[in-house]
């Protein structure tokens, strides 16, 4: 009898074992389990066959045991049809997840890497096979923002690559892939569970949380209240921007590139001289958008945009360099994004100044050189990937493109981002890309510096990028 009871106990625990938990929550979210309805809360354990439903103006993020992260929007339903994960038995690991209503986003965890054939996602009208990591969609559109997927509906399968989408009308076949535009991505997240735009003002969401009031969750929900402009001056900054120059030896031959940060060093209330890498920049009235180099004969170009950035280039006595600075996003705001619901934020832009050296000649990197970044925020962590296509013209008047890919080991925190995981033509190269977030009230832009060396070619420069996906050419 004892053996039977022990067996029943083990079997019961196996059948009702936790498969994940609620890791972020906004508004009214309920879990249907057997014939019961459970009001969801942060840390709530989830089981196989659970159905998670979100109401209007509500969102939920689920993290499964293999670190698959799923976010559902308002008026949406998530079904955990089947799930098992055992790192020691990859062939037995599986996931069958349904999005039967509303919008969703999924970032694939370990099952999608070790047993991708048994990682299944589906909507009411389509099934999704994965060859990548990040999927976002609703009942009418399925998009891939990183990696690649295959989508099947009514017997027709299409392959959807990174930054593409397919449409899945109810009862019809999938449409051919098309480029994913930022406004389409935004609309997916803003739609209600029926797939129609909900233009009525949302009710103020309530946060259901057992955590002490002194440490509330920080969901990634845009605020509509006025935000004090507390970062239009230099106060409370350790890094405002970046500078770049070239060091020459005593024979006036190329010696090295040098990047530096524009920081705060002894300043008064009327004008500020900031020294970095032997360069000086003057900030008037503590306003970062009113800046020149300290001597007017250095300065020959300055540009600004509406995203809290100012940049330019300078030249004197054969020396030259570039600089970029701006109004940094408050650390508390960046922290709230990192600790909020899972989200991928894209940035696109260009190199504003830089040079490449091939051991004999130095070439200027053209401003048409493109940079693209994708940041994954949420659940208390952040990471990023990206690419840089550096364009220059050599002595033979040939246009050369030097591509750099940034791996997924980049570090993101409230102070900025950095990565030394760089490759060129799939080969690792030495170097670093790092920068800061800019914008008041929210992250609107990024700016930073880069340097690299592959044993033959070396380069260095500065870049800027604004939030969004690069428009098609």
N, C-alpha and C positions, 0 to 999 in steps of 0.2 A: 504493500500500500504506500509506504514512504517513497519508493522508487517511482510509482505512478504519479503521486503528487508532485515530486520533483520534476518529472518529465512534463507534466501539465504546466508547472510554473515556468520552466524554460521555454516551452512552446508559446505560452501566453506572452512572455516578454519579447519573443522573436516576432510574433505576429503584430504586436503593437509597439515595436521599437521606434524611437524617434528617427526621422530621416532628415531633419533640419529644424530651423527655427525662424521666427520673425525677427529681423535685424533692424528694421526701420519701419515707422508707422506714422501715418497722418490721417486723422479723421476716423470715420466709422468703417471698420473692417471686421467681418465675421468669418468664422470657420465652421463649416458643416462637417460633422463627424458622426457617422452612423445616422441616428435619428435626432442627434443633438445639435444645437447651435451655440457656439462658444464666441464670446466677445474677445477678439484678439488683443493681445498686449505684447509689448516688447519682450523678447526672450521666450515667447510662447513656443513650445515644442510642437512639431508637426509630424504627422504620421502618414503612411501610405493610404491612399484613397481619400485624404482630406480634400475639401473644396474651399478655397479662400475667395470671398466675395468682398469687393470694395464698393462703397456707396459714392454718391456725388461729392466732389471736392475731397476725395480720399485717395490715398496711395499706400502701398505696402511693398516692402522688400523682403524677400525670402532668401536665406542662404542655406543650401543643402549641404549634406555632410562631405561631399567631394569638392566643396567650395564653388559650386555652380551658384551664380547670383541671378535672381529673377526679380524684376520689378513689374508690378501691374499698376495701371493708371486708374482714374476714377471710373465707376460703373463697369468694373471688369471682373472676370472670373478666372481663377487658376485651379486646375484639377491635377492632383498628383495621382495619376492612374496607377503607376508602378514605379518602384524605386528600390535599388539595392546597391550598396557600395562596400567593397572590401578591397583595400589596396593590395592585400597579399594574394587576392584571387581576381585579377582584372577581368578574366573571361566571364565571371559571374556578376560583374557590376553592370547595372543597367538603369535607365531612366526613361519614363514615358510620361511626358508632361503635356497637358492640354490647356490651351487658351481659348475657351469656348465663348468668351464675350469680352469686348473692349480691347484695350491696348496693352502692350507688354514690351519688355526688354529682357534679353537673356545674355549673360556672359558665361561661356562654357567653363566648367571646372575640369576635374581630373578624369571623369568618365568620358568626356568628350575627347580626351587625348589618348586614353589607354584602350577604349572600346567604343569608338565613335559610331560604329554600326548599330550599337544598341542604345544610343542616345537619341531619343525621338521626341520631336516637338510637333504639335499639330494645332490648327485652328479649326473652326467649324467646317471650312471648305478646303483646307490644304494641309499637307504634311511636309515637314521640313527636315532635310538631312544636312548634317553639318560637315563642313571642311574648314571651319573658322571659329571665331570666338564670340563675336558680338552681333546679336540679331535684335531688331526692333520692328514692331508691326502692330497691326490690328486685324479686323476681320476682312479688310479689303486690300491692304498693302502689306508686303513683307519686305524688309530692307536688311541689307548686311552692311555694317559700318566697319567691320574688321574681319579679315579672313575671307571665307567663301562658303556658300550654302547651296543646296539644291532644294527646289520647291516643286511639289507635285500636287495637281488638282485636276480632277476629271480625266485621269490617265495621261496627262501631259506634264513632263518634268522639264524645268529650265534650271540652268546653273546661274546663280547670282553671285557676282564677284564683289569685292570691297567697294563701297560707295555706289552700289546699284540697288535697284528695287524691282519687284515684280508685283503685278496686281492680281488679286484673287477674288473676282466677283463671285457671289454665291451661285453655285450651279454651273459655273463656266470654267474653262481651262485657264491655266496661268498665262499671263501675257509675256512677251519677250522682255528681257531685262532692259532697263533704262537708267540713265544717271540719277543718282539720289541728290536732290536739291535741298538746301537748308530749310526753305519754307515748307517743303513736304515733310521733312523730319519734324519740324515744329508742330505741324498740323496733326501728325500722328499722336503726339503726346497731349494735344489740346482737345482731341475728340472724345466724345462720351462713349459709353459701351455699345450704343447702336451704330457707331460709325458716322454719326452726324455731328457737325460742329455745334457745340452748346454755347450760345452767345449770351445766355443769361448769367448775371453776376453770381459767382459761386458763394455759397454760404461760408462763413468763417469756419475753417476746419478746426475741430477739436482734437487734441493729442491725447490718445489713450495710453497711459504710461503709469506703471507702478513705481518708477524711479523717484527719488526724493526731489522736491521742487528745486533744490539748489543745483541740480545737475540734469536739466531737462534735455531730451533729444534735440538735435539740430537738423530738422528735415530740410531738404533742398527745395523749398517752396518760396518763390519770389515774393518779396514784401511790397505792399502798395503804399506804405506810410512814408512820409518824407524822411530822408536820410541826411543828417548833418554833414556838411562838407568839411570833414575833419582832416583831410589829407591834401589840401591844396597848397600847403606850404611844406617846408623841410622838416617840421617837427616830427620827432619819433621815428625817423628813418635811419637805418644803418647803411642801406644801399639804395641809391636813387636811379642808377643806370650804369652804363659801361662805356669804356673808351678803348680805342685800338690804335696802335702805331707800329712802326718798324724801327728796329735798332740797327744802326750801321756801325761798322768797326772803324778803326783809325784811318783806314785807306778808303773810307766811304763806300765800302762794299757791304752787301747784305750780310747781316749777322743773325738776326732772329726777329720773329714777331713778338709783340708784347700786348697782352690784354690786361685791362685793369677795371676796377669798379670805382664809380663815382660815389664817394661816401661823404660823411659829415666831418669836417675838420674846422675848428675854430672859426666861427662866423659871427658877424654882427647883424643888426636888424635891417640895414640898408642894402648891403651887397655881400655876397659870399664868394670866396675863392676856394674851390674844391680841388685838391691836388690828388692826382692818381697817375701812376706810370709816368711821372715827370711832366704831366700835363696839368693845366689849370683851367677850370671852368668857372665863370662868374654867374651867379644866380641873383637877379635883381629882386628886391623886396621879398625875399624868401619864396618867390614864385617860380616853380620849376618850368613852367611854360614860357617864362621870360628869361631865356638863358643865352649867353654867348660865351665863347672862349675869352680868357681874361684880357687878351690884347686884340684889338680890332684887326690888326694886320694878319693875324692867324686865320681869321674867320672868313670863309667865302661862300658857305651854303648852309641854310637852315630850313627845315621843313617841319610843319606840325600837322596833326590831324585831330579829329574829334574824339579820339580814343585815349586822351590823356598822355600822349607821347610827343616828344620833341626830339629831333635828331639833326645831324649835320656832318660836314666834313671841314677840314682845315688844312692849310699848307703854309709853310714858311721855310725859307733857306733850303729848299729841296726836301724837307721832311713833310710828311702828311699823315693824316689819321682821320678817324671817324669817331662819333660819339652818339649815344642815345640815352635819354633820360625821360622820366615821367612821374606821374602821380601814382604811387603804388597802391594797390588794393589793400585795405586794412587786413591785418593778420586774422582778426576775428571773423571776417567775412570769408576768407579762404578756408579757415578752420570749419566754418559751417557747411561749406561745400564738400570738404573732405569727409565730414562726419554725417552728411545727409544721405538721402536716397541715392542709389547707384545711378551714375550718369556718365555719358561720354561727351566731352566738349571738344570740338574741332577748332583749330586755328589755321589760317593760311596767310602768307605774306611773302616777304622777299628779303634778300640781303641788302643792307643799306650802305655797307662799306666792307671791303675786304681785299685780300691779295693772295696770290698763289705763287710759290717759288719752286722751280724745277731743278735747282742746283746750279743753274746758270743765269736764268732770267726771272724777273719778277713781273707778274701780270696782275692787272686789276680784275677783281671779280665784278661782273656786270650786275647792275641793279635789277635786271630781268631774272636773276637767279631766284628760283622759287623755294620756299620752305613751307612744310606742312606738318602739323602736329595733331595728335589725338590724345587727350588726357582722360583717364578713367578715374572718376572720383566716387566716393561713397563708402559707407560702412567703416569709416575710421581710417581709410588708407587711400593712397593715390599713386598712380603710375602714368607713364606716358611713352609713346612711340612717335616716330616721325621720319621725315626724309628731307634732304637738302640737295638740290640740283644746282651746283655751282658752275656758272658759265663764264668762260673767259676766252679771249682771242690771243693765240700765240704769235710768235714772230713771223710765221709763215701765213698769217692772216687766216688761220683755220679756227673755226669756232669749236671749242672743246667744252663738253659737259662732264663734270666730275661729280658723280652721285655718291651721297653718303646716306646710309640707313641707320636709324637709331633704334636699338633693340628695346625690349620691354622691361629692362632692369633699371629704368630711370627712377630717381628718387623725387618725390613731390612732398612738400610740406608748406606751412604757412609763409615761409620766407622765400619760396621759389622752387626751382626745379633744376636737376642736374643729372647728366648721364655720361658715362665713359664707355658705354656699350655701342661702339661704332664699327660699321663695316663698309667696305667699298668693293663692289662686285663680289659680294658674299665672303670677302676676306677681312679679318679683323684688322683694324688700324688703331694707332695710338691717338688719343685726343679726348676732348671733352666738349659738351654742349651744356650751357647753363644759363638761366635767366630768371626773370621776375614777372609777377602778375601786376597789371596796371588797370586802373579804373576806379571811380568812386561809386560806392554802393554795391558793385558787383564786378566780376572779372570781365573786362571788355577787350583787353589786348595783352600780348606778351612781348617782351623784348629781351635780348640777351646777346651772348658772345659765343664764339666757337673757335676751336683750333684743332688741327689734326696733322698727322705725319704718317706716311705709309712706307718709308724707307727711301722713296724717290721724290715724291711730291709732298710739300708741306703747305699749309694754308692757315689763315686766320681771318676773322671778321666779326661783324655785328649783324643782327637781324631783328626784324619786327614782324608781328602777325596780329591780325584781328580775329575775333570769334566768328566762326562760320566755316562752311565747306567751299572750297575753291569752285567758282562757277565754271561750267564747261567752256572751252575755247570758242 
